[in-house]
Amino acid sequence: MGVPLFRRRIRGSTRHHKLNYQLTPNDEVEDMFVLLKEVKRQIPSITAVSSGAIASDYQRLRVESVCSRLGLVSLAFLWKQDQTLLLREMITNEINAILVKVAAIGLDPAKHLGKDISYMEPYLLKLKELYGINVCGEGGEYETLTLDCPLFTKARIVLDEFQVVLHSPDSIAPVGVLHPSKFHLEKKETSVSNSPEHKSDVVFEVQEEFCPCISETTHQPDNGISDLVERTRDRLRISKSEKDNTLSICCWLEDLSESLSGLQEDLETVLEEIESQLLKCCLDWKHVLYIHLYISDMGQFSVANETYVKFITQEKCLFGVPSRSTVELPLIQAGLGKAYVEVLVGNDQSKKVLHVQSISCWAPSCIGPYSQATLHKGVLHMAGQLGLDPPTMTLCKEGAMAELKQALINSEAIAETFNCSISSSAISFVVFCSARVTQSERLELHNKFVAFLDQGRSARQVRGKMPDVLDPIFLYVLIPDLPKRALVEIKPVLYVEEDTELGEETRQDQSCEAEGSYWGYKPEKWHDDCLQKQIVDGKICAAIVSISTELAKKIHPLPQRADDEEHMESISRFCLYLLNKTLLENSFSWQDTMSLRVYFSTSLGLSAKTLSGIFTSGFRQLAEMGQGQVAGLKKEPVFNLVPVLGSGNSSASVDNFISCELFAQRW
């Protein structure tokens, strides 16, 4: 190939058997670490490692672990490729690879060892139809040795003699190995010149012993952070709610005066407080399912990320790092400091995390300490998806429409990993739109979105993969900026059906009547214009209430001033009335609520502190009117105030006074 060869005899063995690899002394993975460390030392310009992982998470995760420790990028461009098409592509590109091991039904050591993949292709496709084997051998069906390919610019390998060794004479799936005994190199006529950086005809034997075991890097707050927390204790605000085996914590800083602290200091303070709250519940970061990271300035995203990784690391998250969504919000205008963090926690070990750090054609990689998606109790919480082209990790350049389409394609690839689809399994979509998206583009976004979902449903119907289809609810949120200066970010929540039945106690209906009248509100037809809801088999109740300017006129006469508190009290009471009614009608309670986000426009001129008081008062009145039994409300549920530039239930209208996003779950 015209490149130097580094090699090392494996000294370790398979000591760490779990899927997610953790640094383990004398494990064979550490041989790869030592080898690549030496490659990097001798050739500093090397920045990435390419592997042929197609479907093996076991292999991919170990390569990613080593790359992460060495500061290298993992490249896995074959990942999740269709194996039938991939095999054909290898043959088309003149890869001459022969079978050197077989271990599957239908493969005979005497007949098939030594045969090349082009000869074997039709037979492998037949075995796929008969027995469902992986045609690229990803299930261990066979192993290959490449004798020639376009990368072999200097010579091809010619196998002169070999012997077949029968490893296991099983009558159904015998295992046999081809052992080369004589071979030579056949020079090619055309040969590229060697790179001046290094000699290509040198073989480096790396003999270095195993590195001493490095202890897990756990975050220990230094005195600076602890002092900072103490100094800003009076500004810290926490909102916490516990439900069965989930916990929601929201933490922010109130700017009571002009603060001299920066984003890094504010974020450290907030994360330190959340860590403290977790410890009080005998939990830590490994139990966190999802993190909403809100910052005041996307220009300081790298600073925020560097601060974030001081707390949330792969070493500390043994069950997998949580998924994450990061957006810029007008926090300072709402009096919320420069950082605001919301975490969803599962106090069990049942979460399933998808964290692919390799760059591939499949979906955007997550090279940082956050995952593409986290599945917990039948709900798939997907990280915020940008319109990134997976193999190049660059944003689409054709505008918001192109970004939205690519973000949806990326989301679908992730969903398919969990055997579901955004076109049929989505509960809700929150679509963050940058303020740089033009009005004309915003008008088209929702139509583009719906068309994509319809197309996906039609395609699945043709393939006979059409389960019960959910009709997702939508919330569009206008914000100042997004990571990578993207125009659009989507945050899908999906339902993944599990083989569990609800217990009898869980299925009991609430004792309250759904037709109650609160604050004088009674059901009217126009209320449907404010409400979107998604109910899943008594397990999930998702609802979005959006109050536009026109609808606000029906609730309360418009005030002369936008910051009229009486006006906002009326609107907040109406939102709570609709949400409470929705919960009751579907046999849910406020105790089932996992999250309630209140998106409010900073153009209203109301601070988060004022709005918090309005909603707190509303919940108290709601509980009093129902004698503590209104939809199971016994104490104030957690609610998170999210300041935005605008919001709405369609991309065309994001000028709502307020939008409330509720998610309740029972199991």
Secondary structure, 3 states (H helix, E strand, C coil): CCCCEEECCCCCECCCCCCCCCCCCCEHHHHHHHHHHHHHHHCCCCCEEECCCCCCHHHHHHHHHHHHHHCCEEECCCCCCCHHHHHHHHHHCCCEEEEEEECCCCCCHHHHCCCEHHHHHHHHHHHHHHHCCCCCCCCCCEEEEEEECCCCCCEEEEEEEEEEEEEECCCCCCEEEEEEEEEEEEECCCCCCCCCCCCCCCEEECCCCCCCCCCCCCCCCCHHHHHHHHHCHHHEEEEEEEECCEEEEEEEECCCCCCCCCHHHHHHHHHHHHHHHHHHCCCCHHHEEEEEEEECCHHHHHHHHHHHCCCCCCCCCCCCCCEEEEEECCCHHHCCCCEEEEEEEECCCCCEEECCCCECCCCCCCCCCCECEEEECCEEEECCEECEECCCCEECCCCHHHHHHHHHHHHHHHHHHCCCCHHHHEEEEEEEEECCCCHHHHHHHHHHHHHHHHHHHHHHHHCCCCCCCCCCEEEEEEECECHHHCCEEEEEEEECCCCCCCCHHHHCCCCCCCCCCECCECCCHHHHHCEEEEEECCCEEEEEEEECHHHHHHHCCCCCCCCCHHHHHHHHHHHHHHHHHHHHHCCCCHHHEEEEEEEEEHHHCCCHHHHHHHHHHHHHHHHHHCCCCHHHCCCCCCCEEEEECEEECECCECCCCEEEEEEEECC
